């Protein structure tokens, strides 16, 4: 399965970055039994937050969807690090929690988080089909437009 995942990433022109280090007093992931919990991932690209500002004012839906895709790429990178390089150990993405920094009148958070959901499902197939939340926030760390965390069932 790991080879198929790597092939899908390559087909989409995606090279997973090194997993991001924590920015405060927390760990990037925890594993308990067959559950992998990933801390929130920001839309990092080339070592910096690539999409900043409030959606509905500074960022449009397409730009925010790109931010969500970057979060998903970083989720996969963090999972790969947690699983010693073997994404084939992912049984299923159980849940994504998506947070969208947006103006109060913005109500399309679900469309924004589709960027991550679509990428995860495309790369992982059935194992990528997940439950999720898409929530509007007043602000996120480092002025990021989107942050997403994940709960993943793995082969122990």
C-alpha positions as CSV (number, residue, x, y, z in Angstrom):
1,X,0.0,0.0,0.0
2,X,2.8,2.4,0.8
3,X,4.1,2.2,-2.8
4,X,0.6,3.0,-4.2
5,X,0.4,6.0,-1.9
6,X,3.8,7.2,-3.0
7,X,2.8,6.7,-6.6
8,X,-0.3,8.8,-6.2
9,X,1.7,11.6,-4.5
10,X,4.1,11.5,-7.4
11,X,1.3,11.6,-10.0
12,X,0.0,14.8,-8.4
13,X,3.5,16.3,-8.3
14,X,3.5,16.2,-4.5
15,X,6.8,15.7,-2.6
16,X,6.2,15.4,1.1
17,X,8.3,17.9,3.1
18,X,10.1,17.2,6.4
19,X,7.6,17.0,9.2
20,X,7.2,20.4,11.0
21,X,8.7,20.7,14.5
22,X,6.4,21.9,17.2
23,X,6.2,25.7,17.7
24,X,5.5,25.5,21.4
25,X,5.3,23.1,24.4
26,X,3.6,20.1,22.7
27,X,4.5,17.1,20.6
28,X,3.7,16.8,16.9
29,X,1.9,13.5,17.4
30,X,1.0,10.8,19.9
31,X,0.3,7.1,19.4
32,X,-1.9,5.1,21.7
33,X,-2.5,1.5,20.6
34,X,-3.6,1.7,17.0
35,X,-4.5,5.4,17.1
36,X,-2.3,8.2,15.8
37,X,-3.3,11.7,16.9
38,X,-1.6,14.5,14.9
39,X,-1.3,18.0,16.2
40,X,-2.7,20.8,14.1
41,X,-0.9,21.4,10.8
42,X,-0.6,24.8,9.2
43,X,-0.3,25.6,5.5
44,X,3.5,25.5,5.5
45,X,5.4,25.6,2.3
46,X,9.2,26.0,2.0
47,X,9.5,26.5,5.8
48,X,6.9,29.3,6.1
49,X,3.2,29.8,6.4
50,X,2.1,30.1,2.8
51,X,-1.4,31.5,3.2
52,X,-2.2,34.1,5.8
53,X,-5.0,36.4,6.7
54,X,-8.8,36.1,7.1
55,X,-10.8,34.2,4.6
56,X,-13.5,36.4,3.2
57,X,-11.3,39.5,3.5
58,X,-7.6,38.7,2.7
59,X,-8.0,35.3,1.1
60,X,-10.7,34.0,-1.3
61,X,-12.2,30.5,-1.2
62,X,-9.8,29.1,-3.8
63,X,-6.7,30.4,-1.9
64,X,-8.1,29.0,1.3
65,X,-8.6,25.6,-0.4
66,X,-5.0,25.7,-1.4
67,X,-4.1,26.4,2.3
68,X,-6.2,23.3,3.3
69,X,-4.4,21.2,0.7
70,X,-1.0,22.3,2.1
71,X,-2.3,21.4,5.6
72,X,-3.2,17.9,4.2
73,X,0.2,17.5,2.7
74,X,1.7,18.4,6.1
75,X,-0.6,15.9,7.8
76,X,0.7,13.2,5.5
77,X,4.3,14.3,6.2
78,X,3.7,14.2,9.9
79,X,2.0,10.8,9.7
80,X,5.0,9.5,7.6
81,X,7.4,10.7,10.3
82,X,5.3,9.2,13.1
83,X,5.1,5.8,11.2
84,X,8.8,5.6,10.5
85,X,8.3,6.4,6.8
86,X,5.5,3.8,6.2
87,X,2.3,5.5,5.1
88,X,1.0,2.0,4.3
89,X,0.4,1.6,8.0
90,X,-2.6,4.0,7.8
91,X,-5.8,1.9,8.0
92,X,-8.1,5.0,7.9
93,X,-8.2,8.7,8.5
94,X,-11.0,8.7,11.1
95,X,-11.4,12.5,11.4
96,X,-10.1,15.8,10.3
97,X,-10.8,18.9,12.3
98,X,-10.5,22.0,10.1
99,X,-10.2,25.5,11.5
100,X,-10.6,28.5,9.1
101,X,-9.7,32.0,10.2
102,X,-12.5,34.0,8.6
103,X,-14.5,37.1,8.9
104,X,-17.7,36.7,10.9
105,X,-20.0,36.7,7.9
106,X,-18.1,34.0,6.0
107,X,-20.0,30.7,6.0
108,X,-18.2,28.5,3.5
109,X,-15.7,26.9,5.8
110,X,-16.9,23.5,4.5
111,X,-15.8,24.4,1.0
112,X,-12.4,25.5,2.3
113,X,-11.8,22.2,4.1
114,X,-12.8,20.3,1.0
115,X,-9.3,21.2,-0.2
116,X,-7.9,18.9,2.4
117,X,-10.6,16.2,2.3
118,X,-10.3,15.9,-1.5
119,X,-6.5,15.5,-1.4
120,X,-6.5,13.0,1.5
121,X,-9.2,10.9,-0.3
122,X,-7.4,11.1,-3.6
123,X,-4.1,10.0,-2.1
124,X,-5.3,7.3,0.3
125,X,-8.4,6.0,-1.5
126,X,-10.9,4.4,0.8
127,X,-8.6,4.8,3.8
128,X,-8.8,8.5,3.2
129,X,-12.6,8.8,3.6
130,X,-13.2,10.5,7.0
131,X,-15.5,12.3,9.3
132,X,-14.7,16.0,9.8
133,X,-15.5,19.3,11.2
134,X,-15.1,22.7,9.5
135,X,-15.1,25.6,12.0
136,X,-14.7,29.3,11.6
137,X,-12.2,31.0,13.9
138,X,-11.3,34.6,14.7
139,X,-7.6,34.0,14.3
140,X,-5.0,31.2,14.1
141,X,-1.3,30.9,15.0
142,X,1.1,32.9,12.8
143,X,-1.9,34.5,11.1
144,X,-2.5,31.2,9.1
145,X,-5.7,31.1,7.2
146,X,-6.3,27.4,7.9
147,X,-5.2,24.7,10.5
148,X,-6.1,21.1,10.4
149,X,-5.5,18.2,12.8
150,X,-6.2,14.5,12.3
151,X,-7.1,11.3,14.1
152,X,-5.8,8.2,12.2
153,X,-6.3,4.5,12.8
154,X,-3.0,2.7,12.1
155,X,-1.6,-0.8,12.0
156,X,0.1,-1.1,15.4
